[in-house]
């Protein structure tokens, strides 16, 4: 099932981003991003499952490294994946994932790029998971739509030249990466789900 299908099914009201939401998602996703960054075989298997739309395989792989994340909603569109966290019952969800922008290509998800992104973003998610003050400051900057502050905070932890843009999006953030060894840009997202 695609991310957009999940979004349409659930719907969600506009809610301000909370530091605890950033921390909860980051804690859940850190082991996954570490596995992608450090285990080539795992990253290759994950990419194959994404391209094939094999949610059972994705869930199994995710469960092996990040059990809490594996209990969340999971989706793929053949060019990326989306893990949806219920942060405020009954209907407020946040999604974290990585995808090639829709309309660019079909059934492609390169392990080498995904591993590079995982390495690049790991310090950001680690800081969000373990530094309450940083998570709070980033959430406040996103809520007040302070693009400059959000960019400075995120770039301070992701100095990679492959990070082409940082955008506030859907009460969260979208990070656009482009590596010279790939034809395609990729986006790492942590955003609120909407109908």
N, C-alpha and C positions, 0 to 999 in steps of 0.2 A: 504494500500500500504506500502511496506517495505521501510526502509531507503535507502537500496541499490538501489531500483527501482527509488526512488526520485533522488539519486545521478546520476544514469545513464542518467536519462531524462534531467537533467539540465546541468550537467557538470560545471566546473569552472576552470578558470586559476589560476596558483599559484600566490598568492599575499601575501605580508608581512602583518602580523597581526598588526592592529592599536589599540591603547588604546581606542578609541571611540567605536570600535566594542565590546571590552570586556565590556565596560560600558553600551552600549545599550542593549546587551543581558542580562547582570546582572540585570539591572533595570527592564526589562520585566519579568524575571524569578523569582525574589525575592518573589513576592506575592504567586506564585505557590508553591515554596519550603516551604514557611512559612505555607501554608495551609496543605501541605503534613505532615510537621513536627508536627503541632499542632492539626490537626483534623483527628482523626482515621477514622471516617466514610467516610470522603472525600478520604482519602488514599485507603481505601478498595474499594470504587466505582471506583477510578482511575485504580487500579490494575485489577479489573474485566474487565474494558473496554479494557485495554491493552491486556490481555490474549485472550479476545474474538475478538480482531481486530476491535472493534467498534469505528471507527473514529468519527462518529457523536456524540456519547456519550462523547468521550474524548474532542472533541471541545466544547461541552456544559459545561462540568466540568471546562475546562480551562478558558472559557469565564467568568464563574461565579467568578473567583478569579483573573485572569490575562488577561484582555481583549486585551491588545496589543499583548501578546504572542499568544493568540487564533487567531489572524489575520494572523499568519505566516503559513508556511507549516507544516504539521503534519503527522507523520508516526508511524507505529508500526510493529514489527516483531513477536509479541506474547510473547516475552521475554524482551521487553523494548519499549521505545518510543523515538522519535526524533522530535524536533521542529526546523525548518529551518528558519533562518533569512536572508533576502536579505540585504547585507551590502554595496554592490556596484553594481548598475544596469549596465548591464542587467543580469550578470550571476554569480556574486560572492556571495556565500551563506556560512554561518556558521551554524552548527548544535549543539544544546545543548540537552542532554538527558541522560538517565540512562538505561543500558541494562545488562543482563547476557551475557557473551561472546558467540557468535554463536557456535553451535556444542556441547554445554554443556548440554542443556535440551530444551524441547519444551513446549510452552504454560504454562509458570510459571513466575509469577512476584509477589514476596512476599511483602505485604504492610508493614510488620514489618521492613523488611530490607530497603525498600524505605524510610520509616519514619526516620530510623536511619541515613541513608545517607543524607537526607534532613537536619536533625539537624546538622550533621557534616559539611556540605558544606555551610550552611547559612552564617557563618561569612566571608568566602571567597568571596561569591557573593556580600554580603553587602559592603565589602571593595572595591571590583572592581567597584561597582555602585557609591560609594560616595567619593572615594579617587582617584582623577585623577593621582596623582603622583605614587601611587601603581600600578594602571592599566598601566600607561606608562612604569614603570620599568619592570613589568611582560611581557608586549608585547615585549619590547626590548630584554629581556632575551630569550624569545621564538624564536624571529627572528634570534638571533645569535647562537641558538642551545646550550645555556648555561644550560645544564641539572642540574648542581649543584645549580645554582642561582634559577632556577624555583622550584626545590624541596624545598629549604630552605624557599622561599617566601610562597609557598603554605602550607607547613607543619607548618609554624609559625601561621597559622590561622586554621589549621585542625590538632590538636594534637592527635586525636583519634588513638589508636593502631589498629583499624580496617582498617585504610588506609595503605595498603600494598605496594603500589608503586605510584609514580608520574612520568609520562612520557610526554615528548614533542611529539606530534603526529599531523601531518597534519596542521602545523601552528597554533596549539592550544595545549590543554592538555588533558590527559586521566588519571583519578584517579581510581585505583583499590581498592575496598573495599572487605573485607571478615570478616563476623561476625560469632561468634561461634554457633549461633542459626540457621544458614542456611548452607545447603550443598554447596551452589553456591556462587562464586564470582560475584560481580557486578561492572560495570564501569560507572562512570560519565564522560561524554565527552563534550568538547567544542572544536570543530574541524572544519576546512574548508572542504567543500564538494568537492569531485573530481569525475571525470568519471572513 
